[in-house]
Amino acid sequence: MPPDENKTNSNFSPLKVGIDPIFKNSQTKPEPAVSNSAFGVLNNQQYTPAASPVPNPATLPPNQNTFRQKSLIRTYKGDIESTVRSDHVSSVNIAIAENEKMRGKLESGEVVNIQAENTAEYSKSKIIIFVSLILVVVAIIGVGITFFLKNKTDNSTVVTQALPSLITTEYKDELNSTGLNKNQFITSISAKLNDIRIPVNNFYNTYITTGTSTTKKLITAQEFVTLSGLRMPDQIKRTLLPDFMVGMFSLDKNLPFVIFKTSYFENTFAGMLSWEKDLEKDFQVLFRLSGLTSGGLLADLSPTIAKKFEDSVIINKDVRLLRDSEENMVLLYSILDKDTLVITTSEEAFRALVDRLNKEKSLKR
């Protein structure tokens, strides 16, 4: 008969039947406290919260994403603040550290080298600025000298550029009238007009000046009339313009001429008619007309030819001409274009003058 189990084991307890031996000592030990955040954990194990996941910047709202990107940027101010919080360092300590760092650089000579380099750079800059100033001054002086020389050259050629050459001439020459009396003046011009030799069919111009050096200037038509002693009527003198021309045309011999510019045709025409009685005498020496002595001076103040001026037409221009007893032309004059007075000694010279004037007028148009 089987033994009575209730009797053989007095310590038997129906509550312990079927319990795993691992919990034998659990009755004597208190159960660990369970955190409210660890609900659902098996075997009463301690719950350790996991680190919160780092949000993806792409999934964050725009404002939070921008703030996180900005927070990743490190600045000197942020580093200082972090140092102060973590190491409990004050701003005074930071200043002292910076001062110690600078002192170390001074002792090592690093700052001295930097100052030496800065001094060298400053000296180099001063040299560059000084050289630049010298170059600028030299350039200004060069421009000034060039301008001065140009003006000096222009002043020396003013007479040549402003010649009252009423027609273009192939040859020209200057006659300075300073200190010359009437006879010297007339004979000097006559020598240039009659003795000079130039190629055939060419024009020559004698421009007359007065003064010396920088005071030299061209004389006017009225001054020429006065210096030459011409008995030109006042009717013509009042209409004379400053420009005039004394020259000659070369053919088989020199054919001298004079050109005046006038401003009033009626007065000029009437004055020329009254001047005809003295015209031959006034131009005897200048043009070397007949009636001269061997010395080249006037033999008599009376006309050498008894004939008077007569009307004629040459190349459609009205002229007044004077012939000798053998019907040779001695002198002629014409008022061209109502403002140009021409006096010459031959028909050939008159034709050449009119042709040259017409060509130059057509070119100016």
C-alpha positions as CSV (number, residue, x, y, z in Angstrom):
1,M,0.0,0.0,0.0
2,P,1.4,3.2,-0.8
3,P,2.5,5.4,1.9
4,D,0.3,8.3,2.7
5,E,1.9,11.2,1.1
6,N,0.3,13.7,3.4
7,K,2.0,12.0,6.3
8,T,5.3,11.2,4.8
9,N,6.0,14.9,3.8
10,S,4.8,17.3,6.3
11,N,6.1,20.3,4.4
12,F,4.0,19.6,1.3
13,S,2.1,22.5,0.1
14,P,-0.4,22.4,-2.8
15,L,0.7,26.0,-3.9
16,K,4.2,24.8,-4.8
17,V,3.1,22.1,-7.1
18,G,4.2,22.7,-10.7
19,I,6.4,25.7,-10.0
20,D,9.7,25.9,-11.7
21,P,12.6,25.4,-9.2
22,I,14.2,28.6,-10.5
23,F,11.7,30.5,-8.3
24,K,12.6,28.6,-5.1
25,N,14.3,31.6,-3.6
26,S,11.8,34.1,-4.9
27,Q,9.7,33.9,-1.8
28,T,12.5,35.4,0.3
29,K,13.5,38.2,-2.1
30,P,11.4,41.3,-2.8
31,E,10.4,41.8,-6.4
32,P,12.1,44.6,-8.1
33,A,10.0,47.7,-8.7
34,V,8.8,48.1,-12.2
35,S,8.9,51.5,-13.9
36,N,5.8,52.9,-15.3
37,S,7.5,53.3,-18.6
38,A,8.3,49.6,-18.8
39,F,4.8,48.2,-19.1
40,G,4.7,45.0,-21.1
41,V,8.2,43.9,-20.3
42,L,8.5,40.1,-19.6
43,N,10.2,38.5,-16.6
44,N,10.3,41.9,-14.8
45,Q,13.5,42.9,-16.5
46,Q,14.7,46.5,-16.1
47,Y,13.7,48.7,-19.1
48,T,16.3,50.9,-20.6
49,P,14.9,53.6,-22.9
50,A,16.5,53.6,-26.3
51,A,18.1,56.8,-27.7
52,S,15.6,58.9,-29.6
53,P,16.1,58.6,-33.3
54,V,17.7,61.5,-35.1
55,P,15.1,63.1,-37.3
56,N,15.9,63.2,-41.0
57,P,16.4,66.9,-42.1
58,A,14.5,66.2,-45.3
59,T,11.4,65.2,-43.3
60,L,11.5,68.2,-41.0
61,P,9.3,71.2,-41.6
62,P,11.0,74.0,-43.5
63,N,11.6,76.2,-40.4
64,Q,13.0,73.4,-38.3
65,N,15.3,72.2,-41.1
66,T,16.7,75.7,-41.6
67,F,17.3,76.1,-37.9
68,R,19.2,72.8,-37.7
69,Q,21.4,73.7,-40.7
70,K,22.2,77.1,-39.2
71,S,23.0,75.5,-35.8
72,L,25.7,73.4,-37.5
73,I,27.8,76.5,-38.4
74,R,30.5,77.1,-35.8
75,T,31.6,80.7,-35.0
76,Y,34.3,82.2,-32.8
77,K,31.6,83.5,-30.5
78,G,30.0,80.1,-30.2
79,D,33.3,78.5,-29.4
80,I,34.0,81.0,-26.6
81,E,30.5,80.5,-25.1
82,S,31.0,76.7,-25.2
83,T,34.4,77.0,-23.5
84,V,33.0,79.2,-20.8
85,R,30.1,76.8,-20.1
86,S,32.1,73.6,-20.2
87,D,35.3,74.7,-18.5
88,H,33.9,77.5,-16.3
89,V,36.4,79.9,-17.9
90,S,35.7,83.6,-17.6
91,S,36.3,86.3,-20.3
92,V,39.2,87.6,-18.2
93,N,40.9,84.3,-18.4
94,I,40.5,84.2,-22.1
95,A,42.0,87.7,-22.4
96,I,44.9,86.6,-20.3
97,A,45.5,83.6,-22.5
98,E,45.5,85.7,-25.6
99,N,48.0,88.1,-24.0
100,E,50.2,85.1,-23.1
101,K,50.0,83.9,-26.6
102,M,51.0,87.3,-28.0
103,R,53.9,87.5,-25.6
104,G,55.1,84.1,-26.8
105,K,55.0,85.3,-30.4
106,L,57.0,88.4,-29.4
107,E,59.6,86.4,-27.6
108,S,59.9,84.0,-30.6
109,G,60.4,86.9,-33.0
110,E,57.4,86.0,-35.1
111,V,55.7,89.4,-34.6
112,V,59.0,91.2,-35.3
113,N,59.3,89.4,-38.6
114,I,55.7,90.4,-39.5
115,Q,56.5,94.0,-38.6
116,A,59.6,93.9,-40.7
117,E,57.7,92.5,-43.6
118,N,55.1,95.2,-43.2
119,T,57.8,97.9,-43.1
120,A,59.4,96.4,-46.2
121,E,56.0,96.4,-48.0
122,Y,55.4,100.0,-46.9
123,S,58.9,101.1,-48.2
124,K,58.2,99.3,-51.5
125,S,54.9,101.1,-51.8
126,K,56.5,104.5,-51.1
127,I,59.1,103.8,-53.9
128,I,56.4,102.9,-56.4
129,I,54.4,106.0,-55.6
130,F,57.6,108.2,-55.8
131,V,58.5,106.7,-59.2
132,S,55.0,107.1,-60.5
133,L,55.0,110.8,-59.5
134,I,58.3,111.3,-61.3
135,L,56.9,109.7,-64.4
136,V,53.8,111.9,-64.3
137,V,55.9,115.0,-63.9
138,V,58.2,114.0,-66.8
139,A,55.1,113.4,-69.0
140,I,53.6,116.8,-68.1
141,I,57.0,118.5,-68.9
142,G,57.2,116.6,-72.2
143,V,53.7,117.6,-73.2
144,G,54.5,121.2,-72.3
145,I,57.7,121.3,-74.3
146,T,56.0,119.7,-77.3
147,F,53.1,122.3,-77.0
148,F,55.7,125.1,-76.7
149,L,57.7,124.0,-79.7
150,K,54.6,123.5,-81.7
151,N,53.4,127.0,-80.9
152,K,56.8,128.4,-81.7
153,T,56.8,126.6,-85.1
154,D,53.3,127.8,-85.8
155,N,54.3,131.4,-84.9
156,S,57.3,131.2,-87.2
157,T,55.2,130.0,-90.1
158,V,52.2,132.3,-89.6
159,V,53.4,134.6,-92.4
160,T,53.8,131.7,-94.8
161,Q,50.4,130.2,-94.0
162,A,48.6,133.6,-94.1
163,L,50.0,134.9,-97.3
164,P,47.6,137.1,-99.3
165,S,48.2,135.0,-102.4
166,L,45.0,135.7,-104.1
167,I,45.9,132.9,-106.6
168,T,48.0,129.8,-106.2
169,T,51.6,130.4,-107.2
170,E,54.4,128.0,-107.9
171,Y,57.1,130.4,-106.5
172,K,57.1,133.0,-103.8
173,D,59.6,135.2,-101.9
174,E,59.5,137.7,-99.1
175,L,60.4,141.4,-99.2
176,N,60.8,143.2,-95.8
177,S,59.9,146.8,-96.1
178,T,61.3,147.9,-92.7
179,G,63.6,151.0,-93.1
180,L,63.0,151.3,-96.8
181,N,62.1,154.7,-98.3
182,K,59.9,155.1,-101.4
183,N,62.6,154.7,-104.0
184,Q,64.2,151.7,-102.2
185,F,60.9,150.1,-101.8
186,I,59.8,150.4,-105.4
187,T,63.2,149.4,-106.9
188,S,63.4,146.4,-104.5
189,I,60.0,145.1,-105.7
190,S,60.9,145.8,-109.3
191,A,64.0,143.8,-109.0
192,K,62.1,140.8,-107.7
193,L,59.5,141.0,-110.4
194,N,61.7,141.6,-113.4
195,D,65.1,140.0,-112.6
196,I,64.1,136.7,-111.1
197,R,64.0,133.7,-113.4
198,I,61.5,130.9,-113.0
199,P,60.2,128.2,-115.5
200,V,57.8,129.3,-118.2
201,N,54.0,129.3,-117.5
202,N,54.6,129.6,-113.7
203,F,53.4,132.3,-111.3
204,Y,55.6,134.1,-108.7
205,N,54.4,136.0,-105.6
206,T,56.3,138.6,-103.7
207,Y,54.7,139.0,-100.2
208,I,55.7,142.2,-98.4
209,T,56.2,142.3,-94.6
210,T,57.2,144.8,-92.0
211,G,58.8,144.5,-88.6
212,T,61.3,141.9,-87.4
213,S,61.2,138.7,-85.4
214,T,57.9,138.3,-83.5
215,T,56.6,141.7,-84.6
216,K,56.8,140.8,-88.3
217,K,53.5,141.1,-90.1
218,L,52.2,141.4,-93.6
219,I,51.4,144.9,-94.9
220,T,47.9,145.8,-96.1
221,A,46.9,147.1,-99.5
222,Q,46.6,150.6,-98.3
223,E,50.1,150.5,-96.7
224,F,51.4,149.2,-100.0
225,V,49.8,152.1,-101.9
226,T,51.3,154.6,-99.4
227,L,54.8,153.0,-99.4
228,S,54.8,152.8,-103.3
229,G,53.7,156.4,-103.6
230,L,50.8,155.5,-105.9
231,R,48.5,158.3,-106.7
232,M,45.4,156.1,-106.3
233,P,42.2,158.2,-105.8
234,D,40.5,158.2,-102.5
235,Q,37.5,156.6,-104.1
236,I,39.4,153.4,-104.6
237,K,41.4,153.6,-101.3
238,R,38.2,153.7,-99.3
239,T,37.0,150.4,-101.0
240,L,40.3,148.6,-100.7
241,L,40.4,145.3,-98.7
242,P,43.5,144.4,-96.7
243,D,44.6,141.5,-99.0
244,F,46.5,142.2,-102.2
245,M,49.1,140.5,-104.4
246,V,52.2,141.6,-106.3
247,G,53.7,139.0,-108.6
248,M,54.5,138.1,-112.2
249,F,53.8,135.4,-114.8
250,S,56.8,133.9,-116.6
251,L,56.6,133.5,-120.4
252,D,59.2,134.6,-122.8
253,K,59.8,137.4,-120.4
254,N,58.6,138.3,-116.9
255,L,55.1,139.9,-117.0
256,P,54.4,141.7,-113.7
257,F,50.9,142.3,-112.2
258,V,49.1,143.7,-109.2
259,I,45.8,142.4,-107.8
260,F,43.6,144.4,-105.4
261,K,40.4,143.4,-103.7
262,T,37.7,146.1,-103.4
263,S,34.3,146.2,-101.7
264,Y,32.4,148.7,-104.0
265,F,32.4,148.3,-107.7
266,E,30.9,151.7,-108.7
267,N,33.5,153.7,-106.7
268,T,36.3,151.4,-107.9
269,F,35.3,151.9,-111.6
270,A,34.9,155.7,-111.2
271,G,38.2,155.9,-109.4
272,M,40.1,153.9,-112.0
273,L,38.8,156.3,-114.7
274,S,40.2,159.3,-112.8
275,W,43.5,157.4,-112.1
276,E,44.2,156.7,-115.8
277,K,46.1,159.9,-116.2
278,D,48.7,158.9,-113.6
279,L,48.6,155.1,-114.0
280,E,51.4,154.8,-116.4
281,K,53.7,157.0,-114.3
282,D,52.9,155.2,-111.1
283,F,53.9,151.8,-112.6
284,Q,56.9,152.9,-114.8
285,V,59.5,151.7,-112.2
286,L,57.5,148.9,-110.7
287,F,56.7,147.2,-114.0
288,R,59.8,148.7,-115.9
289,L,57.8,150.4,-118.5
290,S,59.3,152.6,-121.2
291,G,60.6,156.1,-120.3
292,L,63.2,155.0,-117.7
293,T,66.7,156.2,-117.5
294,S,69.6,153.9,-117.3
295,G,69.7,154.2,-113.6
296,G,66.2,152.8,-113.3
297,L,64.6,156.0,-112.0
298,L,61.8,158.0,-113.6
299,A,63.2,160.3,-116.4
300,D,60.2,162.6,-116.2
301,L,56.9,162.7,-114.2
302,S,54.9,163.3,-117.4
303,P,53.4,160.4,-119.3
304,T,55.7,158.9,-122.0
305,I,52.8,158.0,-124.2
306,A,50.4,160.6,-125.5
307,K,47.6,158.1,-126.2
308,K,44.8,157.4,-123.8
309,F,43.2,154.2,-122.4
310,E,40.6,152.6,-124.6
311,D,38.0,149.9,-124.1
312,S,38.5,146.3,-125.1
313,V,37.3,142.8,-124.4
314,I,39.6,139.9,-123.6
315,I,38.1,136.4,-122.9
316,N,34.7,138.0,-122.2
317,K,36.1,140.5,-119.7
318,D,35.9,144.2,-120.1
319,V,39.3,145.8,-120.0
320,R,40.9,149.2,-120.4
321,L,44.2,149.1,-122.2
322,L,47.0,151.5,-123.2
323,R,49.0,151.1,-126.4
324,D,52.1,152.8,-127.6
325,S,52.6,154.5,-130.9
326,E,53.3,151.1,-132.5
327,E,50.1,149.7,-131.1
328,N,52.0,147.5,-128.7
329,M,50.2,147.0,-125.4
330,V,51.8,148.9,-122.5
331,L,49.4,148.6,-119.7
332,L,45.9,147.3,-119.0
333,Y,43.5,146.9,-116.1
334,S,40.1,145.2,-115.5
335,I,37.6,144.8,-112.6
336,L,36.8,141.1,-112.4
337,D,33.7,139.8,-110.6
338,K,33.0,143.4,-109.4
339,D,35.5,143.0,-106.5
340,T,38.8,142.1,-108.1
341,L,41.0,144.7,-109.7
342,V,43.9,143.5,-111.9
343,I,46.6,145.7,-113.4
344,T,49.2,144.1,-115.7
345,T,51.3,144.7,-118.8
346,S,50.2,142.2,-121.4
347,E,47.2,140.3,-122.7
348,E,49.0,136.9,-122.1
349,A,49.4,137.6,-118.4
350,F,45.8,138.8,-118.1
351,R,44.5,135.6,-119.7
352,A,46.7,133.4,-117.4
353,L,45.4,135.3,-114.4
354,V,41.8,134.9,-115.3
355,D,42.2,131.2,-116.1
356,R,43.9,130.6,-112.7
357,L,41.2,132.5,-110.8
358,N,38.4,130.6,-112.5
359,K,40.0,127.2,-111.8
360,E,40.4,128.0,-108.1
361,K,36.9,129.3,-107.8
362,S,35.5,126.1,-109.3
363,L,37.6,124.0,-106.8
364,K,36.2,126.0,-103.8
365,R,32.6,125.2,-104.9
